[in-house]
Amino acid sequence: MSSSVSKHISPPSNAGVALVKRERRKEARPGELLDAALDLFVEKGFAATRSEEVAARAGVSKGTLFLYFPSKEELFKAVVRENISGRFQEWRRELENFEGGTADMLRYCLKVWWDRVGATKASGINKLIIGEARNFPDIAAFYQDEVIKPVQGLIRMILQRGVDRGEFHIADMDYALFSVMAPMIFLIMMKHSLGACVPQGYPIDPERYLTSQVDTLLHGLCLRPEDAPGDRR
């Protein structure tokens, strides 16, 4: 804005400034509530987290919380969408536009997953679901539809790309998906269980771990003919 124009704009009154601040604060509250809810869900689990605790941690009243999220279940769903499932479309676009080989694509997929979810506090949601799914089947069903199925879809897309390009041989695609998912789930569980309680006993380096897992997936455990001791020169 030029100075000539700004001279003709009257400064806002104190009342106007207060109104703007209130409006900005109101707009920020959903994000603050989601951050507070994520912290508490990961720290205490779904059952033990109370709505009033979330409101208090965010610095608002319980009534304000329910203004945005009418129940704890809806709050949890919003946390999952904000931190995990809301990113799937972006990740799918990245993978669809990936130009390298499919082996590199798989490595990239696991690295991105760790950087954007696994290494963050949001990874604790997975442990929450595993621990409390039996007691909250509706929440478990939501997570299955919102997170697990889309993740399987992305992994299937990668593996099918490798098959179509003649880079992978996969006998059973439905179960091959679990071979990719299982290492990620293990890493999260270790991070939020034994790794959190006795980290010195479980010094897992995530990058090294994922690199090892992808190499095993791609090359297997069996010795290839070209790797046989008699063929080495």
C-alpha positions in Angstrom: 0.0 0.0 0.0 1.4 3.4 -1.0 1.9 6.2 1.6 -0.5 8.5 -0.2 -3.3 6.0 0.2 -2.4 5.1 3.8 -2.7 8.8 4.8 -6.5 8.6 4.0 -7.1 5.6 6.2 -8.1 6.4 9.7 -6.4 4.4 12.5 -8.7 1.8 14.0 -10.3 2.6 17.3 -9.5 0.6 20.4 -12.8 -1.2 20.1 -12.0 -2.1 16.5 -8.5 -3.5 17.5 -10.1 -5.5 20.3 -12.7 -6.9 17.8 -9.9 -7.9 15.4 -8.0 -9.6 18.1 -11.1 -11.5 19.2 -11.8 -12.6 15.7 -8.2 -13.8 15.1 -8.2 -15.6 18.4 -11.5 -17.3 17.5 -10.1 -18.4 14.1 -7.0 -19.8 15.8 -8.9 -21.9 18.4 -9.7 -24.9 16.3 -6.0 -25.4 15.6 -5.0 -24.9 19.3 -7.7 -27.4 20.3 -6.4 -30.0 17.9 -2.8 -29.5 19.1 -3.9 -29.9 22.7 -6.1 -32.9 21.9 -3.2 -34.6 20.0 -0.9 -34.1 23.0 -3.4 -35.6 25.4 -4.6 -38.5 23.2 -1.0 -39.6 22.8 -0.1 -39.1 26.4 -3.2 -40.6 28.0 -5.0 -42.6 25.3 -8.6 -42.0 24.1 -10.5 -43.3 27.1 -8.5 -41.4 29.7 -8.6 -38.1 27.9 -11.4 -35.8 29.1 -12.8 -33.0 27.0 -12.3 -30.5 29.8 -8.6 -31.3 29.9 -8.3 -30.6 26.2 -10.1 -27.2 26.7 -7.9 -26.3 29.7 -4.7 -27.1 27.9 -5.8 -25.0 24.9 -6.8 -22.2 27.3 -10.4 -22.1 26.4 -13.7 -23.1 28.1 -15.3 -26.5 27.6 -18.2 -24.8 25.9 -15.8 -23.4 23.3 -14.4 -26.8 22.7 -17.9 -28.2 22.0 -18.7 -25.2 19.8 -16.2 -26.6 17.3 -16.2 -30.3 18.2 -19.6 -31.6 19.6 -18.0 -34.8 21.1 -14.7 -36.3 22.0 -15.2 -38.7 19.1 -15.5 -35.9 16.6 -12.5 -34.2 18.2 -10.4 -37.4 17.7 -11.5 -37.7 14.1 -10.5 -34.1 13.5 -7.1 -34.8 15.0 -6.6 -37.7 12.7 -7.6 -35.8 9.6 -5.5 -32.8 10.5 -2.3 -34.8 11.2 -2.5 -37.9 9.0 -5.3 -38.6 6.6 -5.6 -35.0 5.4 -2.2 -35.4 3.7 -2.9 -38.4 1.6 -3.9 -36.5 -1.5 -0.7 -34.6 -1.5 1.3 -37.7 -1.0 -0.5 -39.5 -3.8 0.3 -36.6 -6.2 3.9 -36.8 -5.2 4.1 -40.5 -5.9 2.2 -40.3 -9.1 4.7 -37.7 -10.4 7.7 -39.7 -9.1 10.2 -40.1 -12.0 12.7 -42.6 -10.6 12.7 -46.4 -10.4 10.1 -48.1 -8.3 12.7 -49.3 -5.8 13.7 -45.7 -5.2 10.1 -44.8 -5.0 9.5 -47.3 -2.2 12.5 -45.9 -0.3 11.2 -42.4 -0.8 7.7 -43.4 0.5 9.0 -44.8 3.7 11.3 -41.9 4.3 8.5 -39.4 3.7 6.2 -41.4 6.0 8.8 -41.3 8.8 9.6 -37.6 8.3 6.0 -36.4 8.2 4.2 -38.9 10.5 6.5 -41.4 12.2 8.9 -38.8 13.7 6.1 -36.6 14.9 3.8 -36.8 17.8 1.0 -37.9 15.5 2.6 -41.4 15.2 1.3 -42.1 18.7 -2.3 -42.3 17.3 -1.4 -45.6 15.8 -0.5 -47.1 19.2 -3.7 -45.6 20.7 -5.8 -47.4 18.0 -4.0 -50.7 18.6 -4.4 -50.5 22.3 -8.0 -49.3 22.4 -9.7 -50.6 19.3 -11.6 -53.3 21.1 -13.2 -50.9 23.5 -14.0 -48.3 20.8 -15.0 -50.2 17.7 -16.5 -47.0 16.0 -13.2 -45.2 16.4 -11.3 -48.3 15.1 -13.7 -48.5 12.0 -13.1 -44.8 11.4 -9.3 -45.2 11.5 -9.5 -48.2 9.2 -11.4 -46.2 6.6 -9.6 -42.9 7.1 -6.0 -44.1 7.4 -5.4 -47.9 6.9 -7.2 -48.3 3.6 -5.7 -45.2 2.0 -2.2 -46.2 3.1 -2.8 -49.7 1.6 -4.0 -47.9 -1.6 -0.7 -45.9 -1.8 1.4 -48.9 -1.2 -0.5 -51.0 -3.7 0.0 -48.2 -6.3 3.8 -48.4 -5.7 4.0 -52.1 -5.9 1.8 -52.4 -8.9 3.9 -49.8 -10.7 6.9 -52.0 -10.0 5.1 -55.0 -11.5 3.9 -53.1 -14.5 7.4 -51.8 -15.3 8.9 -55.3 -14.9 10.9 -54.3 -11.8 9.0 -56.3 -9.2 7.7 -59.9 -9.1 4.9 -60.2 -6.5 3.0 -63.4 -6.2 0.3 -62.1 -3.8 -0.3 -58.4 -4.0 -2.9 -58.4 -1.2 -0.4 -59.8 1.3 2.6 -58.0 0.0 1.1 -54.8 1.3 1.6 -56.0 4.8 5.3 -56.6 4.2 5.6 -52.9 3.7 3.3 -51.8 6.5 4.6 -54.1 9.2 8.1 -52.5 9.6 6.4 -49.1 9.9 4.0 -50.3 12.6 6.8 -52.0 14.5 8.9 -48.8 14.5 6.0 -46.7 15.8 5.2 -49.2 18.5 8.8 -49.3 19.7 9.0 -45.5 19.7 5.9 -45.2 21.9 6.4 -48.2 24.2 9.7 -49.8 25.1 11.7 -47.2 23.2 10.1 -44.5 25.3 10.5 -46.3 28.6 14.0 -47.8 28.2 15.5 -46.1 25.2 19.0 -47.3 26.0 17.8 -50.9 25.6 16.3 -50.3 22.2 18.6 -47.8 20.4 16.9 -48.1 17.0 18.0 -45.5 14.4 14.9 -44.9 12.3 16.7 -44.1 9.1 19.0 -47.1 9.3 16.1 -49.3 10.3 14.0 -48.3 7.3 16.9 -48.6 4.9 17.5 -52.2 6.2 13.8 -53.1 5.9 13.5 -51.8 2.3 16.7 -53.6 1.3 15.4 -56.8 2.7 12.0 -56.3 0.9 13.7 -55.6 -2.4 16.4 -58.3 -2.3 15.2 -60.9 0.2 17.3 -63.0 2.5 18.3 -65.8 0.1 21.7 -65.6 -1.5 21.5 -64.8 -5.2 23.7 -66.8 -7.7 25.8 -63.7 -8.4 26.5 -63.3 -4.7 27.6 -66.9 -4.1 31.1 -67.1 -2.6 32.4 -69.2 -5.5 31.5 -66.4 -8.0 33.3 -63.6 -6.2 36.4 -62.3 -7.9 
